[in-house]
Amino acid sequence: MSTIAIKIELKELIEQERDLSILKAIKALLKKTTLDTVLREKLTRRAIKSEEDIKSGRVLSRAEVIRKTDKLIKK
């Protein structure tokens, strides 16, 4: 079954559905898939940037991290 055929069938099934809980479940499922994709892309970009930072030497020592964390906690 092609993507277009599946979309057409889903639209028809959704249009016929009267049970609100089923419609909410479908909506949640579709939103979750979208959010997962967005989150995966965001985390991938963050990981690539982190790798670039490490290669370029843009890192903090353990002592620097502790100092910065302590400053944030004291605020």
C-alpha positions in Angstrom: 0.0 0.0 0.0 1.4 3.4 -1.0 1.8 6.4 1.4 -1.0 8.2 -0.5 -3.3 5.3 -0.2 -2.7 4.9 3.5 -3.3 8.6 4.1 -6.6 8.5 2.1 -7.7 5.5 4.1 -6.7 7.1 7.4 -8.6 10.3 6.6 -11.7 8.3 5.8 -11.4 6.2 9.0 -10.9 9.3 11.1 -13.8 11.1 9.4 -16.1 8.2 10.3 -14.8 7.7 13.9 -17.2 9.1 16.6 -15.4 7.8 19.7 -13.6 10.8 21.2 -11.1 8.6 23.1 -10.0 6.9 19.9 -9.6 10.3 18.1 -7.5 11.6 21.1 -5.4 8.4 21.0 -4.7 8.9 17.2 -3.9 12.6 17.8 -1.5 11.7 20.6 0.2 9.0 18.6 0.7 11.4 15.6 2.0 14.2 17.8 4.4 11.9 19.7 5.9 10.7 16.4 6.4 14.4 15.4 7.9 15.3 18.7 10.2 12.3 18.6 11.5 13.4 15.2 12.0 16.9 16.4 13.7 15.8 19.6 15.9 13.4 17.7 17.0 16.1 15.3 17.7 18.6 18.2 19.7 16.0 20.2 21.7 15.1 17.1 22.6 18.7 16.4 23.6 19.2 20.0 25.8 16.1 19.9 27.5 17.2 16.7 28.1 20.6 18.2 29.5 19.0 21.4 31.9 16.8 19.3 33.1 20.0 17.5 33.6 21.8 20.8 35.7 18.9 22.1 37.8 18.7 19.0 38.4 22.4 19.1 39.3 22.3 22.8 36.2 24.3 23.9 35.8 22.3 27.1 35.7 23.0 30.9 37.9 21.4 33.5 36.2 19.6 36.4 37.1 22.5 38.7 35.5 25.0 36.3 32.3 23.1 36.1 32.2 22.9 39.9 32.7 26.6 40.3 30.0 27.4 37.7 27.6 25.0 39.3 28.2 26.4 42.7 27.6 29.9 41.5 24.2 28.8 40.0 23.2 27.0 43.1 24.0 30.0 45.3 21.8 32.4 43.2 
